Amino acid sequence: CPLKGKCLMQSIVYQADVKEDTRTSTYIGLASNTFKERFTNHQSSFKHQNQKESTALSKHIWDLKEQRKAHDICWSIAATAPAYNPNSKTCHLCLMEKTLILTSDHPYPLNKRTELLSKCRHRRKYLLSNLVT
């Protein structure tokens, strides 16, 4: 487990520090399911070229692979927050991720500004169109 035994935690905002020769880039992401599931998806996107564009992190890792640069990824938990609540109509998990991206003072962030404009994807499972009768 890259999180020192905390891979089964849910509703977390995580940070991946990609260490290269001369610099360290940072990616901030979230996992509403367990981190283990999210980590497995990241590992898959690092191995399969058809998933290269799935995240900014995978795109960066593939760029490093193409340049044949050695790299190491250090994972950490940046914050925890509850996912979408249909009663309050708020997703504190998405808000926490956006806040951490905005307030990050890291010189080499991998997150894109378009991530800040995206809607909460956790809300979808509460929509009436997903109601099974």
N, C-alpha and C positions, 0 to 999 in steps of 0.2 A: 504494500500500500504506500503510495507516494505521500500520503498525509499522516504518516506515523500512527497508523491504527484508527484514523478517523474517517475512513473511506465510506462508511455507511451513514454518515450524517446527511440529512436532507435540508433543503432550502438554505443553501449557502451561496455566498459570492466568493469565488476563488480567484487566486492570482497565479499566473504562470510566468516565471522569470526565465527567459531563454538566454543562456550565457553562451556567447561566442568568444572568439579570440580577444577582441578589444572592447566589446561593449555588451551590455545586458538590456534586452528589450522586455517589456512587460505587457501581458495580456490579462484583462480582467473579464471573467465570465461568471455565469450563474448556473446552478443546478437545482431545479425544484425537486427532482427525484434524487436518488443517492449520488454522491460524487463518484462512486465506483462506476455507475452506469454512464455518467458523463465522460469520465476518464476513458472508458472503453470506446466511446464514440470518437474521442479525440485520437486515440491510438489508431483506430481504423482509418481516420482521415489522413494520418501520417503515412500509412502503408499503401493505400489505394489511390492512385493518381486521379481517378474519376471523382474523388471527393476533395480534391485539392482546394477548390474554391468554397468549401463549406463554412469555414471560419477564417478570420484574419490570422489566427494562430497557425492553422494548417497551411495557409498560403505562405506564411513566413518560413515555416519549416521546410516546405518544398523548395522555396527559393534558396535556402541554405544547402539543401541536398544537391540542387542543380549546380551550385557553386563549389560543391564538395568541401564545405566548411564544417568543422567539428562543432557540435553544440551539445548543451546539456539543459534540461528543463527542470526547474525546481518549482514544486507546487506548494501552495499555502492557502489557508482559509483567511480571507480578508474580512468577512462579516457573515452573520446569520440574520435572516429575516423571514417572516412568514410569506408564503406565496399568496396569490389572489384570494380575497375573501369576498364572496358574493353579497354579503350583508353590507359591508362598507364600500364595496365596489372599488377597492384599492389593492394594488399588489406592492407590498412593501419590498419584496425581493427585487422586482424590476427597478423600483425607485432607488434602492440601495446600490444596485449595480451602476445605474446612471450617475448617482452621486459620487461614487468612488472613481468612476472614469473622469468625471468633470473636475474633481478636486485633486486628481493625481498630478504630482509635479515631476513625474519620471521623464527623463529626457528622450527616451525612445519608446513611446507607447505604440502598441499594435492595434488597439481598438480604433474603429473609424467613427466619424461624427454621425454617420447615418444610423448607427446603433442607438443613438440617443433619441432619434425620432420615431423609432419603431414602437408599435403597440404591444401591449402585454400579451404574450402568447398563452399565458396560463388561464386567461379569461375564457378561452374558447370552449373548454370542457363544461362550462356552466351555461352555455347558450342553449336556447330552446331547440335549435336545429339539431342539437346532439341528443335530444331526449329520445330514449328508446321506449317504445310502448309494447 
